[in-house]
Each structure stands twice: as C-alpha cells, then as structure tokens.
Amino acid sequence: MPTHRYIALLLNSSRQARTTIFLVLDSGLVMMALWLSYFLRMDTFGVPDREWVWLGMIAPVVAIPVFVRNGLYRAVIRYMTRDTIWAVLKAVTIYSLVWAVIVQFSGVSGVPRTVILINWAVALIFIGGSRLTAQWLTNIYMNSLHKNGGKTHIKKVLIYGAGEAGIQLAAGLASHHQTEVAGFIDDSSRLYNQYIRGHRVYSSENLQELVRSTAVSEILLALPSVSRGRRTEILTALEPLPVQVRTLPDIASIASGKVKVQDVRSINIADLLGRESVPPDENLMRRNIDNQIVMVTGAGGSIGSELCRQIAMLNPKKIVLFEQSEFNLYTIDRELGRGKVDYVSILGSVYDTPYMEEQCRRYRVNTIFHAAAYKHVPLVEANPEMGVQNNIFGTHSVALAAIKANVNKFVLISTDKAVRPSNVMGATKRFSELILQSLDSAPFGKGTRFIIVRFGNVIDSSGSVIPLFRDQINVKGPVTVTDPEVTRYFMTIPEASQLVIQAGAMGKGGEVFVLDMGDSVKIYDLAVKMIKLSGLTLKNDRNPEGDIEIEFTGLRPGEKLHEELLIGDNVAKTQHDRIMMASEKFVPWAEIEKKLEELNRQIRQEGGNGEIRKILSTVVEGYSPDPASFRDGEIPP
C-alpha cells in the first residue's frame, strides 16, 4: 500500500527530517485553524480580508517557537502519553494567548473576541489530532508488519509490575519501534483490567494462558523494591513459560534517576537463589577503615576489586591497591580514579617480602585485606608448585611484612575448599589459614592481629560457573555440568565483601570467621533455570526437539560433590546474624616453619610435585592426594 510506504519512509528517516515534516505540517495547520475559526464565527466561507491573510501568515511565526519550547517535537510519533497531551494543551493555549495579544496591539479592526476562543479550540483539535492520527497510522503499519511476517520483527513483551518502575519502563519502550508492550502483569487485584498508558493490567494467576493469548516472547520484571524471596517465587512461576525473562536492577541501583530501557538486563543469578541479604552494620563497616590506611592485595580480582569499591565508600584516609596483574590493576585504578577517594596503585608480587614490607612502612598501612590467591581448582591442581608459591608463600610473605611494619590487622580471604580439601588449591588455602593462626599465637606476631574469613563461591567471580553457563547458553549450548548431584554455596560479591569487612572489624586475633552462605544449590538445577529463563527449552530424552542440552563431564581431579564450611562442629554465633566463628585446631609455629622449609626445597626441584602434595597432606587435615591420578603440568579435563 502506498500509505505504508510513506509511513515506512517517515519512521526510517532521521529525527531531523521527521521534525522538519511536523514543523511544516503544524505551520499549515495553525493557519488553517485561524481561517476556519474566522469562517465559523462569520458563518460564511469565502476569500478572507487582506488583514486576515496577514494575521494567518504570522500565526506560524508565533506558534512554532512556542511548540518547540514546549517539547512537541521531542515526543515519539507512535505513542501519546499524558505528558504529550499536556504539552500540546499548554503549547496551543500559550500560542493562542500570544496571538490574541498581538491582534489587540496590531490595530486590526473587526476581530471578534469569540474568534480567539474558537481558534484555540480548532488549533487544539488540529495539532492534537495530527499526533493521534500519526500514532494510529503508525500502529496499524507496525502491527501489519508483525502479522504479515515483514522484515521488521516486532517483539511483544509483558511488563511484570504496574508500579512507577513499570510505567516508566513502558514509556521508555515507546521509542523502540521493534518492541510492543502487550500489557502489564501485577499482583494487586485492584489494578486488574484497568488500563495504564493504554495497556491493560492482567492478573498473575494464569500466566500460561496469558502468554499464549498475548503471543509475547519476553517478560520484563519491573519490581525493583520487591523482596528477594518474592522475586524468586515469581521467577519460579515464570520458569516453565516459553519466554525470555529479563529484569530491572534493585531499587538502590536506579534510585538516582528514571528507569531507562538500558537498565533492563538478563536475570541475575542472585535472583534465583532466593537469598535475602542483610543490611551491613555501619559501625562494623567503618571500624577498621574510617580515616585509616587500608591495603588490598589482589586488588584487581573479583573479591579484591569489590573490597576496594566498598572501602572507597567508607571514608578511608588512603587505599593501597596491590596487584600482580597489570591489566587488573589498571582496570580498578581507572574505576577508582573517577571518584574522590585517595589511593595508590602498586604493581608487585605478594611473595616479595622486602618489597611488601617497604610498601607497608611507606604508606603506614593500618589494615591489610589479603585477597591475592590462585583459586581455579584444575589449574592449581596441574601446577601445584605455583599454587604453593602464591597461596602459601604469598600469604606468609605478606603476614611477615605486616608484623615488621606494625600493621594492626591482617584479614585473610579464605574459601570453603580449605575444609577437608580434595585438591591442591584447597590444601594451600588451609595451609595459609594455619600460618596465620600460628603467627597469631607466636610471641613475635603479637603486634598484628590475624583474622581469617572463610566462605563459598561468589557469583560472577573469575572462574565461576555462572559466566560459563551464560556464555554456553548464548551460543546455544551444550551447557556442561560435572555431575548431576554436585552442589555449591553461592553469595553475591558485594555481600561477601561487606561481610569480610565486618568480620575483620570483629576479630581480635586468631579467629576463623565463617560466612552464612544459606542453603547449597544444585548446579544442575541452576543450569536448567538459566536455560528456561533465557526463553529456551531443555533438550533431553523427554524433549528431543529442545534448544539446549546439558552434558555431564564428570568431576575433575580434586573436585568434590559437596563443599563444606566447617572442619568441626564447634561453631559460635557472633554479633552479626550472617557471621559465625569456628573453633578449630591449629599447628604450632615451629612445625609450620619446618614444613615451609620443606615446601620451599620441593618447589625449586624438578618433578617435586608429588612431594609437595605429601607435605601438604601431613599438615592439612583431610587432604589425601593421589599423585598418580594425572601427569604434572597437564590440566585435567
């Protein structure tokens, strides 16, 4: 149809071209409205007087600047909102009043006052009607494309949440010509069957039928202030539906401004865990940081960089960023550089004791958060000598530097894999814990208080399974899971970092704090949820036509089916609901020192990896290595 062709040209033209078209159209409409008001008042049609021709010619000169000023050319053709209607009403009213004043002072005679009122009404109908007509034609065109399989595919979406965030999101989607809002879903019965911004509000009771009848391919969650538990319930209800689910961030993330379409993101895995985070205790957060000098080792890593962000908000005197990776250090340096915090970036290795001591003395460090470590189980399993070098001797080096430089507190970031470890990485982290426990009781270490904080996996950290699943889903699989029964504990990086800071503040020396990770999560179930909430189906024997299948690859050397957080049962509560304190046996410093010497000899010898594992097994409770299970230097599959 020719009309469709013209609409397509208009929609695909530049913003400047569309604005020019409406400027010309409005100029003609205000002149027509003025002349028509004159003819209606005089009850006759014919050639107007010369003075009326002149008054009609100046109408656009008055109207267009007023229309521009009131934003009539910033509105989107396809949608008419309350703001747009108000802008048209206000602009036409101001124009009519200004034109009436000009007529009164121009000396033109014979202009009935009722013409001014009629002109206002006709101009309002013409200008507002032109927008409504454009909206109507455009919607017909876009819908016809969708129905007829045109090249422009219209994605239909439902917005879950008819509150302020959902309304703002619908307004933002108005500028997306390839997205059509099919309606709102809301849990409030008082909103059912009402219309908001022209979109119907549906009940959340029969979602399967609603998705089928509206033919939507996506549901957008606009529930920034809802509790994590309720969000999880909603996601569980949406999981079986053949739609992709995306969401807005929480209310704190969007509080600074209006909701934008760019805010919509894929479902955060934290939304699937149903875990409510506890607001941090501000007194604990600030105790070791406010107006103090804080060093973070491994400052560019997942946990280290988040610690830096959290510390930067707590009024430190200075943050000392210590990092071995140049790129990681550059990344966090650039991020902190956009704020007002005082910081210094140091490139170096944690097992260079003299250099560490020099930096601690130079900047008069009060507290060290030691996050630097090798954490990837298969890589450390294949390279045990480097795991020992970085995790054990790195921790030993920084601890000795802290003692010599009179650092007040040393907080070690540990892992649940240190509990009865089945791999070298876990064994080196438990050995690191033992070093600090022994140093805290040694006479020469009394000036520095050593604290250990142990927790499980953090979501989206480097080496985490979550980014791997996300990448595999993006390329349509397969998604790889080691074992159908494998489970892990998960926590968000910000929450883990906040709890580490608070645990460090509570520590008086020698404690092993264990973070409450909630319930463990079956990795297979997590993979299934991620697939379904991406709008895809699981491919298996019951559904051979599905989109993505899950492959079981088998546990890799050193991996456990289930991780633990406690070595024994002796655990005590603390003043924080999410932080427990474990009471565990440790090895005297004299024995630790002897084992360090043995390890140091072995990492310098070729083929000493088997001996390294044996030494670790004599110190670390529960570690029983099998050196013959794979060749040194070979990364397990």
WOKA-V294164 format. One record per helix or strand of 2 or more residues. SS is the DSSP state (@ for helix, = for strand). FROM is the first residue (numbers start at 1). LEN is the number of residues. If there is no record, write none. Layout:
<<SS:FROM:LEN> <SS:FROM:LEN>>
This chain:
<<@:2:11> <@:15:28> <@:50:20> <@:82:25> <@:113:36> <=:155:6> <@:164:10> <=:179:8> <@:189:3> <=:195:2> <=:199:5> <@:207:8> <=:218:4> <@:228:12> <=:244:4> <@:251:4> <@:261:3> <=:265:2> <@:269:5> <@:282:6> <=:293:5> <@:302:11> <=:318:6> <@:326:11> <=:343:5> <@:353:11> <=:367:4> <@:377:6> <@:384:21> <=:409:7> <@:416:3> <@:424:18> <@:443:3> <=:449:7> <=:457:2> <@:465:10> <=:479:3> <=:487:2> <=:490:2> <@:493:14> <=:512:4> <=:521:2> <@:523:10> <=:538:2> <=:548:5> <=:571:3> <=:579:4> <@:589:15> <@:609:11> <@:627:3>>
